[in-house]
Structure formats: C-alpha cells, structure tokens
Amino acid sequence: MNSQVEIIAHRGGRWPGVSENTLEAFTAAHRAGAAWMETDVHASADGVLFAAHDADLDRIAARPHCIRDLNAAELDSIELSAGGRLPRLTALVESLPDVSWNIDVKAAHSVAPMIRVVRSLQVEDRIRLASFSSSTLRRLREALPGVRTSTGVAETALFALRGLPGVPDSGPCPLPARLDALQAPMSFKGIPVVTREFVARAHRAGLQVHVWTINDLASMRRLLDLEVDGIVTDEVLLGLRELSGWT
C-alpha cells in the first residue's frame, strides 16, 4: 500500500452540530489528524473569497441570495442554518497554519480573487487548486505558475483515454505543467474510472490519484488496495482509522 495516503477532509468533514465548510469543521478535522482540507470558494460582490460549495445561500442558510450578489460584510453577518458563519478563505488559511488546502474554484468570477489570495498570503506550498472548468484551470496556471493543480473533468477524461487500446501512452495531448494530481470519482455512470491500471499509469507519469467523495468503508479499503494517494471524505475519523490499520 502507498504509505503516503492522505485523508482529505471534504468541506471539513461531517461533525455533530457543525456546519460544513466552517472554521469549526476544519479545526475538528485537523485535531483528528487530517492534514489536507478540501473546500470550494465563491467570491462576494466586492471580490472576497468565501468557503462554500453552493453559489447561493438557500441550502446552507435558507437565504434567497447568491454569494456573488452580497458584499463581504453582509456575508460575515449571516448565520448558517446548522450553526456558525460562512468563513472567508483568508481566515481559514491563517487560522490553521499547519493545514494544506485543496481548493475548488467554482466560478470564473472567483479566479482573480483566488490569484490575489495566493499572492498576498504567499501560501503556494500549502495550496492545490482545482476546478471542473478547463478555462478556469488554464487562467489559474498561467497566473500562478508555482502552485500545484489537479485535473479538471476534461483532463481526467483525456488521461483515462490513454489506457484504451490503440491510444498512445502519451495520450492525445500533453499534460499541463504544475499538474500534480488526478482527482476523479471511483466510477462515472457505472463505468469504473479509478482502476489499478489507471493508478499505475498515473504514478508512472509522476501524478497522485485522489478519489472523491468516499464515505463507506468498503470503498476506502478497495482504494487503499489500489494504492491511491488521497481519499476525499466526509467521514474523516473513519478514513483515518482505516488508514492507521493499513500502515
């Protein structure tokens, strides 16, 4: 088994009485032993990044607003339905200096604020940037050449094609610079994505493989057997306990 597997706390993990993507959630995950956190970001109307998965506040705060339509001071004042407040990304990074962050930049209008945060805090060594969007990733890589990135949907699909008969191992196009991780689901529409061959090819290319979002023990054990490098999970304690039993 890969001895360097990371349990990556998805939105800080799931903890009783604690809202997702809050300082309280990330602190709980860090205290449990997780060194990597996964979060998503959206920019406010005045360009401040907040940790939130959804573009709007309906699910997490029962408010009929989009994050991008409110300024940072307004967002600071909103109580989340499950308790706590929406945190600014800068506050999270500064409050947990021993933690590394896998950050999914959800929308194009959040790209420039993300670039400003990385440059102002000088946290290139603690950040991996992600996005489903190829154009978002391209802009981030061009502006922040020293920052690690993961694959978007199209890049992961192109890498998967390299394993098909008749497709050269180099694939249909070269991998981008500063790419250090393939991030993918175990399967897509019933078709396995993360296989032993997929992981082996990734490792030969110098890439890590992170799999999301895994909350059951059987899947975790299967992925550890495949020697993946990271498991993104809400069940942080379950993942850490299983990992400790394998090492």
Sequence and secondary structure as in RCSB ss.txt:
>XXXX:A:sequence
MNSQVEIIAHRGGRWPGVSENTLEAFTAAHRAGAAWMETDVHASADGVLFAAHDADLDRIAARPHCIRDLNAAEL
DSIELSAGGRLPRLTALVESLPDVSWNIDVKAAHSVAPMIRVVRSLQVEDRIRLASFSSSTLRRLREALPGVRTS
TGVAETALFALRGLPGVPDSGPCPLPARLDALQAPMSFKGIPVVTREFVARAHRAGLQVHVWTINDLASMRRLLD
LEVDGIVTDEVLLGLRELSGWT
>XXXX:A:secstr
  TT EEEEETT   TT  TTSHHHHHHHHHHT  EEEEEEEE TTS EEE SSSBSHHHH    BGGGS HHHH
HT B TTSSB  BHHHHHHH TT EEEEEE SGGGHHHHHHHHHHHT GGGEEEE S HHHHHHHHHH TTSEEE
  HHHHHHHHHTTSTTS TT SS   TTEEEEEEESEETTEE S HHHHHHHHHTT EEEEE   SHHHHHHHHH
HT SEEEES HHHHHHHHHHH 
